[in-house]
Each structure stands twice: as structure tokens, then as C-alpha cells.
Amino acid sequence: MKLQILLFLLLITLVFTSCSLEEEPPYLSNANVYSSAETASAAVDGMYRGLIEYGYYGNQFMVLNHLSSGFGVTRRGGTRNNTADNSTLSSLKPTSNSLQLKNSWRAIYNAIARNNDAIASIDPMKPVSLDELVINDAIGHAYFLRAFNYFNLVRLWGEVPLRTAPALKETINLAKSPISDIYAQIIADAKLAQKYMNGNIGNGTPQKYAADMLLAKVYMTLATAPSSHQPESGDYWQLAYEEAIKVYGIYSLINYGDLFKKETSNNTSESIFELKSSLTATLDHTRAFTPNWYTGANTFGWLLANISVYNRHRAAYPDDPRIDATYISTWTRQNNGTTQNCYPVNASRSFFGNSFPYILKLGSQDPTNVARETTKNFKVYRYSDLLLMLSEISNELQNGQQLGYVTEVLDRVGQTPGAEYSNGQASFREAIMREYEFELMAEGHASFNNRRRGYAYFLNNVILPHNNDPLFDPNVDVTLETTEDIVMFLPISQNEIDRNELVTE
Amino acid sequence: MLYSTTYDVRHKLFTRAEFTDFSTFQFGYTDPSFAANTPFPLQKRRFKEELISFLGRGTYTLKDRYVFTGTLRVDGSSKFTEGNKYGYFPSFAFAWQAKKENFLKNSYVVSNLKLRAGWGQVGNQGIQPYQTSSNYNNTIYGEDIAFFVSNIGNKDLTWETTSQTNLGVDFGFFKNRFTGSIDVYEKETKDLLQILQIPESTGFSSLLVNGGSIENRGLEFALSGVLIDNKKDFNVELSGNIAFNRSKITNLENSPASIIINGEQQQRSFYFGDNISSSNYFNSPANVFIEGEEIGLFIGYETDGIWQSDDTDLPTGFEPGDVRIVDQNEDGIINAEDRTIIGNPNPDFVYGANLSVNYKSWSLSVLINGVYGNDIANGTSIRLTNPIGEFTNITPETYFNAWSPDNPSNIHPRIGYDFPNGSEAIEDRIIEDGSFLRINNITLGYDIPIENSNLFSQANIYVSGINLFTFTNYSGYNPEITSFLWNGNILGVDWSGAPNVSSVLLGLNINF
């Protein structure tokens, strides 16, 4: 009996000591991901992957940016001007529950979490070996993308939670930070990105010039921002120039139409910051943004342009090839061979579905295409944007270079700067702001550029020209909201308000 | 290992000790994203979890009628970190076989009487392994494998513990012709393992935590009786059960925040359940979990009819013919701040009954079950009862009775009422009484006379109707909700629920 008990106790002791109950996860952890060049490069790919997700540049952020710019409407949810998207986002009256707003919020912060994990996991080193250079480059990308992601957040929402370290159970609630603090963090991160990005990862990842361009954009935004948004007072136009000029001459312009064709668009000399799309990890642009039945695939054609925007481009540069590369108004429907005509080919505007030109450039350009996935990459930063920035900055500084840069951009599409460019600084300013619109329509910049110069600019150059357009038709068009408190920033996602104890509105 | 001692006839002691070491592997694989493209070889992933248990039990029986049982379980789980791995779960039980007492031993009326009492704890570690660490997962970017951090590790995870006290009595009368039981229980679950919806500014949507406590109190009756027992010719048996349960959230870790209950702003600790859909309709939580309340109350907009043409105080963006949503905070705007409690998915009681009749060669059995007093959020009716646009189907009732200046309905909104599209909350118009009584099964059988057959030993023909009748006021397909049963953060929501199939079965049973 006693022996039995003894044996039993012995057995238990043995097993308890031999069974460690330790876990050996089959997953990698941050400790081993950033220890080798190969895995650190894969983590960098993971960070860029965060940007092509459905909620971000893959789809919803593109929709959010276009609709909240005041430049367009959508067919999503129905072909009428009072769908949820059109009566909220397209009318510049978003709610905290607007779908694209919630999805973008989630996706951008998800991307930031990847940047934060990298930054918290590795310390930059004085590189000796190639591996160490690669790991430093990975850090540089993490800083670049964190700055880039927060720059998107702060321009869309204003004050947002500024999280710069991986979240722990104890820190899941975080209050919003002042806009100036967010910009201070963005500037600091962008400078570290400039320091560590060394191009050794390669493989389609951006060079440090992308960080220069980002910083130039940040400074330009601050140059016309209220002083309360500026981390410190300074000559932001001059700072913007110093960053932008570093990129000048490094890249070059290619044929405009080639930028949007799958066969010619990828990894060109014009691309400064490009997101990859492959059949296995695809941007959702072909499915969502190819006009319906323009190709043989079932696509949605979500993005339409307001006609005031289209007509403005047509009036400024009547024979501009960019118009045909950007918009489409007539095509043969691949499902039944009929012709679909909409504005301006069919100018009747008899119902919502034929009242707007479709945005063509993001989707598939090939009518024989039958796939909804795409191998067409997306360029977040293009060189022509940089040239327009340099032109705008130079006009503010009156350094005499302003006309040269915009001439380069117009030259490629066979256009010349109009008389408004030789009519003084204010006239030049107004004209150059329109160039972003013509050059970069629906490429994820309009929402920012339209607000960057403040409420008065947005009201008088975007909102009122649309609402007061002689062709405005309340049966098909949306009326843009005019109240400053409503149109300048998006409301915080309802999910965040519901779950974050320190964010109440 | 067993140890048993009997001191004399009146005292018996059993002890038992058990030890188990249990580990399981689950093989996952890294899947190719599209069937046509396999960018890298499939990888096998080994998910291992290990559980060590020590169980000790002692049973002491006095006079063959008082039984005392004490148990101690010690469980160790690999899923938790050092210091949190082991849980200790004792339990005690007492049973009294009252029928064996002298004063009942010879009773004709009482044929069985047993009283039970117990207290005990059990643990739950039913989570995925590796949740205490932040894991990197695989994805693809371009044509390359990419890594990304996929969760927030929670090093503090530990056992969820449920303590339960119960009292019960089993009884039988008249040679067990009538039997039954009554049970009351109170159980409290602490350190609930739950997937908490967290602020998305963390970069993640959820986090596995031990959060909060829930108390459940209940009362259950079961009775069965032979009503007619005419030996061979005619038998009628009836049994039934009914169960009452009340849940209450006793503790939450969330800081108190503002929520409107019964028309007043209160500072309460609460969290919202999961969003129901990710599209424009019902892209909001249906449930809220508030400390001190039952679990998963419905949250949304209280409504009060339809705005009429002569109403003057319409909130921003509303027009006559729109649903009159109560502006709880009276700021003239209808938004998430006007949400309040609009229903309760928890039933008052659930019940069931079984009738069995035999008459000569015929047999009939009827099985019913039902629920009383719960609410259902009928997600399907958001689109069917709101005449939103020209492209979605709506019910004829909604269309033909829609509000118009000439037809000032106070129930159905105007054609074009669009508020629920992209709304921050549901309206209480979709909350319905979910009570129902269902005749789940009726079977009528007949024993074919085969006394003269050498071939068959038994032959029975029967017709059986399954789910033939349901008595309910619920307008959806099926008041027995099947949506989101796997999700503890969503309760009582019918979202694209499928109808419950009714079937009639004709059958023949033959034994040779």
C-alpha cells in the first residue's frame, strides 16, 4: 500500500518536472524576424502589403479619397445620387459609420502596427556587412511608412491617437493627440527614414527619395496650415523646397497613357513610390474601378467624376491626351455588344447612370481582360507630382524656377502653360493647384490637395464651383456640404469611439 | 489508483487518484491564395497543446445513505505563461438518499427521494495555443512571401474559473409512476476568456483577455408521469421540463462611460458586441454588455412612429415620412450618442414537453419545445421593411402602406427612407418578440399484425412530421436563431437565417 503511494508520488514528480508545458510556437516572433536580412526583407514586404489591403490603397481608401475630395460620386450601392455613399461621403457629409471611412481607419492603423513592431524590435546599427545594411534599410522603411501612414491619418481626420509602440493589453486605450504633435512625429520619422533607407532591399521597394518627397509634402501642407498645426514656426516653403529638390532629376517622365496600362505601367522611371499587385496579392482596382462591362470581367466602375471637374479640364486643355487616359464616356459592353454612352458623349443626363464620365485610369484598360485580379501596380508617388510640387513651392518662394517645372509636366502631353501662369504669383498659384487635379485625378491625392490650402480655398475652388455649375442637376448630382466644421475633417470611426475609452467623438 | 477501506458496514471510504498528461497536435497548413497559383510549397504547421491533470477524489458513505464526495483537480495548461499555467479546482458534494431512511423506507406514496447539494469549481482553457505571444504570420506581397505581426500577445492569460453551487431533489411517487426533479443553481464565472473588441487604433480589432465575471442563476423543473396505464391496451405518458435562467454581468474591467438607459444618461462600465455585417446595413453592434445587467442587451435607436407633415421639431436631415427616432440627448441630431437599450435577447424561460400515447397497435408521440420572453433583432427586415430604393426587394406591406402626405402612416416610412443605410445603429423596429412554441415532432405508428408470420418478428409502419407547426409572432423565417451561434459577442441576431425545414416522413420498420 505505502509502496503504491510512494510510486505514485514519484511518478507525478517525474512527470511534472519533465513536462515543461512550454510552448514552441510554429510562428516567427519579432525576435527572430528582424535577426536576418532575408526575414527582415520579408517583414518589409509585409509592411507594404499592409498598404495594398482592401481597406487601404487596394480599394476603400481610394474610394474615400476620391469621394471626399468633392470631385466625384460613386455607383457603389446603386446608380442614384442618394445612396449611402453619395449622400454622405460624396456630399462631404461623412458619418462616423461611413463604410470606407471605417475600413480605411482600420487598415491604416493595421499598417502602422507593422511599422511599430519593426521599430520596437530592432535598433539601427553601424553597418558593416551587407546583412546589416539590409536590416538598416528595413528600419528605414518602417520609419518611412509610419510617417506616410500618419500623414494620411492626420490629413483625413486631424487629431487621432498617435501610437508609436506596439499595443499591449494595458495600453489599448489611447487618447487623440494634437495635430502639431502628430506632425512632429511624422517629421522625425521621415528624417530617420532618410537616414536609414539605403536601397539594399531593392526588389521594387522605394528608394530614400520617396522619404524626401514625403517630407516635402509634409512641409508644403504645414506651410499653409494654421500655426496651431505646426510643430514649430519656420519657413516651411523653404524646407519643402530643400526636400523636393533632392528628388529633381533622379526620375523622368514617361508617356502619360503608358502609366495606366498593365503592360507598361510597372517599375518605370517615373515611379517614386509604387505598390505591387500580383495575381496572388492583388490590388482590387480592376474589379472595383473598371467601368462595368468595359471588359469581360464582372467589374463595378465605382468611381465617377463630377462634370464640373471634367469640363474644367476640357476647358483648360481641350486636346489633352490625359483626358482620354483618365476618363471614359463611351464603350462597347462586353456582355452584350451594346454601346454604353454617358456624359459628355451622351449629354442628356437623363439618369444617374449616364450622367458622369467614368474614371478609367485605375482599372483595366484592356477590353479583352476577363480577370478581376490585376498585375498592374499602383504608383503612390509619381515624378510629375514632384515637378508640380516644385513649381508650386517655387512660386511661393518666387525663386524664378516655377514655370520650368510645370512646363516639363505639360510638355509631355503636348500642352503649354496658359496665360494665367504669367499673371503674377496669385494667378500662378490658382493655376498650379488645378494642375494636380488634371494630372493626378483619382490617384489618391485630391482629398489632400483640395483641403491643404484651407477652408476658403476648398469652398471657393471646389465646393461652390460644383454646386453653382450651370449644368448642376439636383436629380443626378450631389450638393456638396459647405460648413467648415463638417467638410474639413472626417469624423472618427464609430468602432473607435465605441471601443476606445479615451476617444469619445 | 484506488484505495478503499470499509471500517464496518456503516462506514465506507473510497479514494481515487488519477493522473493524465494529454497533448494534442493540430496540423494546419499555409494555404495557397488562389487555386491556380501555388507560389510556394504547402507548409505543415504543428499546433501543439498540452494539458497535465491531477485528480484526487474521496468518497465517504455513511450508513449507505449519506454520501460525501470531495474532489481536487489540478490542471496545467501549455497555453498560459509561467505562473498562470496551473489551475486548482476543488469541489464538494453531498447526497442524501432519504428514501432509505426508516420513515420512508416502507412508504407507498414516496418511491424515491434524494437530495443533492454541491459546490465546485471547473476551469476552462479552451483557446487557441500561442496566444500569449505576438506571432508573425505569412502573407504574400508581389510574388514574395511576406511576414506581418498578426495579433497582440497577452502574457496575462490564465484559466477561466466557474464556481457553481447547486441544490437538487429527485423524487418519485407511486412506484415511480410520477417522477421528477427540481434543481436550483447559482454559478459565477470569473476571468472570462473572451475575444474583446479593442480600439482599431491599436492596429488590431480584437484581443483575447480574461475579462469580467458573469453570474447565472437558474431554476429547473422536470416532471414525468404515466397518466393512464391500462397495461396492454392504453398507455398515456406525459413529461415536461421548464428552465429559468438569469444572467448578470457582475464585473467588467472597462472604465465607466456614458450610456443612455431608460431615458437617462448613466455612467456604466460596458462594452459593445461585434458588428453584424461589414457592408452598409447592420454594420454596427447589436448587443451591449453592461455591468449589472443581463448579457448582450440590444442597443440601438428607440423609435416613436413616423414624422408627420405638421411636425415641427425634426432632427437634422429628417423629413416627414421618416422614422421618428427618439433624440435621446436632445441635441437635434440623430447619431450614435442617441443609442439606448431596445431589447433583451435572453428568454424568461425555455420549456419542452413530450406526450406518448399507445392504444392497442397504435402509438402516437408528440414533442414540443419553446422559448418565452426573448427578443430577436431581425436583421433581414432592415432591408425588407425600409423602402430604401428602387433596386432592393421590400415586402408588399411596406410598399403599399408606405407613408405619403395622403397616407400618413405611423408605422411604415415613406418610399426613399434611407437612414438605416450606413446607420450607426439599428432601430427598435426590427426588434421582435422571439417567443415561440414549436411542435417539433409528431409520430403516429401502427404495429402491423404479424402473429401468423414466420418471416417477420415485428413490423411497424409510421408517419412522422418534423417541424410541422410553430406558434410565434416572429416575422422572420425561424425564431430558433442560427446566426452567429459561434460568437459570444453577438446574441439573438437573425441575419440571413435560413428557414427551418418541415418534413413528413413515412416509414416502415421490419424485423426478421
Interface residues (C-beta under 8 A of the other chain):
Chain A: M1 Q4 F8 L11 I12 V15 F16 C19 L21 E22 E23 E24 P25 P26 Y27 L28 S29 N30 V33 T39 A42 A43 D45 G46 M47 Y48 R49 G50 I52 G77 G78 R80 N82 T83 A84 D85 S87 T88 T95 S96 N97 S98 L99 K102 N103 W105 R106 Y109 N110 A111 I112 A113 R114 N116 D117 V160 P161 R163 P166 A167 L168 K169 I172 N173 L174 N203 G204 K276 S278 L279 T280 A281 E373 S493 Q494 N495 E496 I497 D498 R499 N500 E501 V503 T504
Chain B: M1 Y3 A17 F19 D21 G28 P32 S33 F34 A36 N37 P39 R45 R46 F47 K48 E50 I52 F54 G76 S77 S78 K79 K85 P129 Y130 T132 S133 S134 N135 Y136 N137 T139 I140 Y141 G142 E143 D144 I145 A146 F147 F148 V149 S150 I152 N154 D156 Q197 I198 P199 E200 S201 T202 G203 F204 S205 L207 V209 N254 S255 A257 Y271 F272 N275 S278 S279 N280 N283 S284 P285 N335 A336 G389 E390 F391 G416 D418 N421 G422 S423 E424
